[in-house]
């Protein structure tokens, strides 16, 4: 499933090009970067650096890492389901997790989220083993996987809130609370340096996020309600022995607590994105696996052949309906249009004569990510606002000049190719971005626009040159 259309029609999007471009930097440049920004992804960038040193087929090379991470997570869900139920429960839970659309989406994403999910899921498996058998090796494995998950992404440690609820609801605090707290203390101390650095970078790194909208709340509420309903069903029919680790006891908190906590915090500090807590989808998957196994046993126990046949047909029809609904969704996820933008659509939009670099302006500056992975595809560019390159400055998108310098540089050019977001997108209100928009509005005329997936190339001609430029002919459609 993960390897199907892995190259997405030879396309990538800006976050993936950042992963690729940063992974191609030297170790000293990587170290300089994480001191300024993106420390939370530092370990993933190091893994990308190692992988690209072994084999470099572009962004798809890093997607293979996510496919392997998703495979590992699926096997982890299967292992938990088998431990809390039986092998059939584990198999059905693994298939359910694989079918979750978000899991399929990030299985082909050159970012760290599939690896984070794998680490959290296997940490949960060790947690389950520790609940059932209070031996040191299970706690050691639990601590090690949590440490890996925390260094891959700090928000992975929100799973500890779910595990705390499991301990409390299962009545394990008195028996295992001390050991669990010692694990938390160890992991907290080990991840604290990354957490402190990441917190200092959060304002610059997450300033593009807004507070959760209706779509975010619905995206959380629907699977949470499904998990709660399935948990209640399994408790009613399967019993909930005191002190035992069960599917509802593990699955419901895993779905509800980390994502719910991050959403609530994001009302004040906007930090929520569903991919940050992708691992929460393992909770509903475990419960779906348990419910499917329960219904399978009911079907097998049915003595009336006719009634058993009708139930079997109903289940087969339900399965076909679900696959019919999800199939087009899976196909769409593997198309270039499934992502925010397509970096390759910008190739060829800058045309430079030999020895005459084309003046280019990125609006906002972080859209410079469009050229990071394959700068040679754009030819020689005169990046008007740039003073220090991303690699040299230890940043993701480079360092731009002060507003006055940007203004002077812009006014030197009769024509500027502005690579920018499509109209209607939120605008950055930094002094540099305000200056760019002000100079273009006062001194230039928009004469030609080439829209592409996720952005556009806008050709601005200086007003004193516009009357003689054929692109600015009166009545001409600027989109023609």
HELIX and SHEET records of a PDB file:
HELIX    1   1 UNK A   14  UNK A   23  1                                  10    
HELIX    2   2 UNK A   27  UNK A   36  1                                  10    
HELIX    3   3 UNK A   39  UNK A   41  5                                   3    
HELIX    4   4 UNK A   42  UNK A   54  1                                  13    
HELIX    5   5 UNK A   59  UNK A   84  1                                  26    
HELIX    6   6 UNK A   87  UNK A   99  1                                  13    
HELIX    7   7 UNK A  101  UNK A  106  1                                   6    
HELIX    8   8 UNK A  113  UNK A  132  1                                  20    
HELIX    9   9 UNK A  136  UNK A  152  1                                  17    
HELIX   10  10 UNK A  154  UNK A  158  5                                   5    
HELIX   11  11 UNK A  159  UNK A  169  1                                  11    
HELIX   12  12 UNK A  173  UNK A  205  1                                  33    
HELIX   13  13 UNK A  214  UNK A  238  1                                  25    
HELIX   14  14 UNK A  247  UNK A  265  1                                  19    
HELIX   15  15 UNK A  274  UNK A  280  5                                   7    
HELIX   16  16 UNK A  281  UNK A  301  1                                  21    
HELIX   17  17 UNK A  305  UNK A  333  1                                  29    
HELIX   18  18 UNK A  336  UNK A  338  5                                   3    
HELIX   19  19 UNK A  343  UNK A  346  5                                   4    
HELIX   20  20 UNK A  365  UNK A  371  5                                   7    
HELIX   21  21 UNK A  375  UNK A  378  5                                   4    
HELIX   22  22 UNK A  390  UNK A  393  1                                   4    
HELIX   23  23 UNK A  403  UNK A  411  1                                   9    
HELIX   24  24 UNK A  431  UNK A  443  1                                  13    
HELIX   25  25 UNK A  463  UNK A  466  1                                   4    
HELIX   26  26 UNK A  470  UNK A  472  5                                   3    
SHEET    1   A 5 UNK A 381  UNK A 383  0                                        
SHEET    2   A 5 UNK A 358  UNK A 363  1                                        
SHEET    3   A 5 UNK A 415  UNK A 420  1                                        
SHEET    4   A 5 UNK A 455  UNK A 462 -1                                        
SHEET    5   A 5 UNK A 444  UNK A 452 -1                                        
SHEET    1   B 2 UNK A 386  UNK A 388  0                                        
SHEET    2   B 2 UNK A 399  UNK A 400 -1                                        
END                                                                             
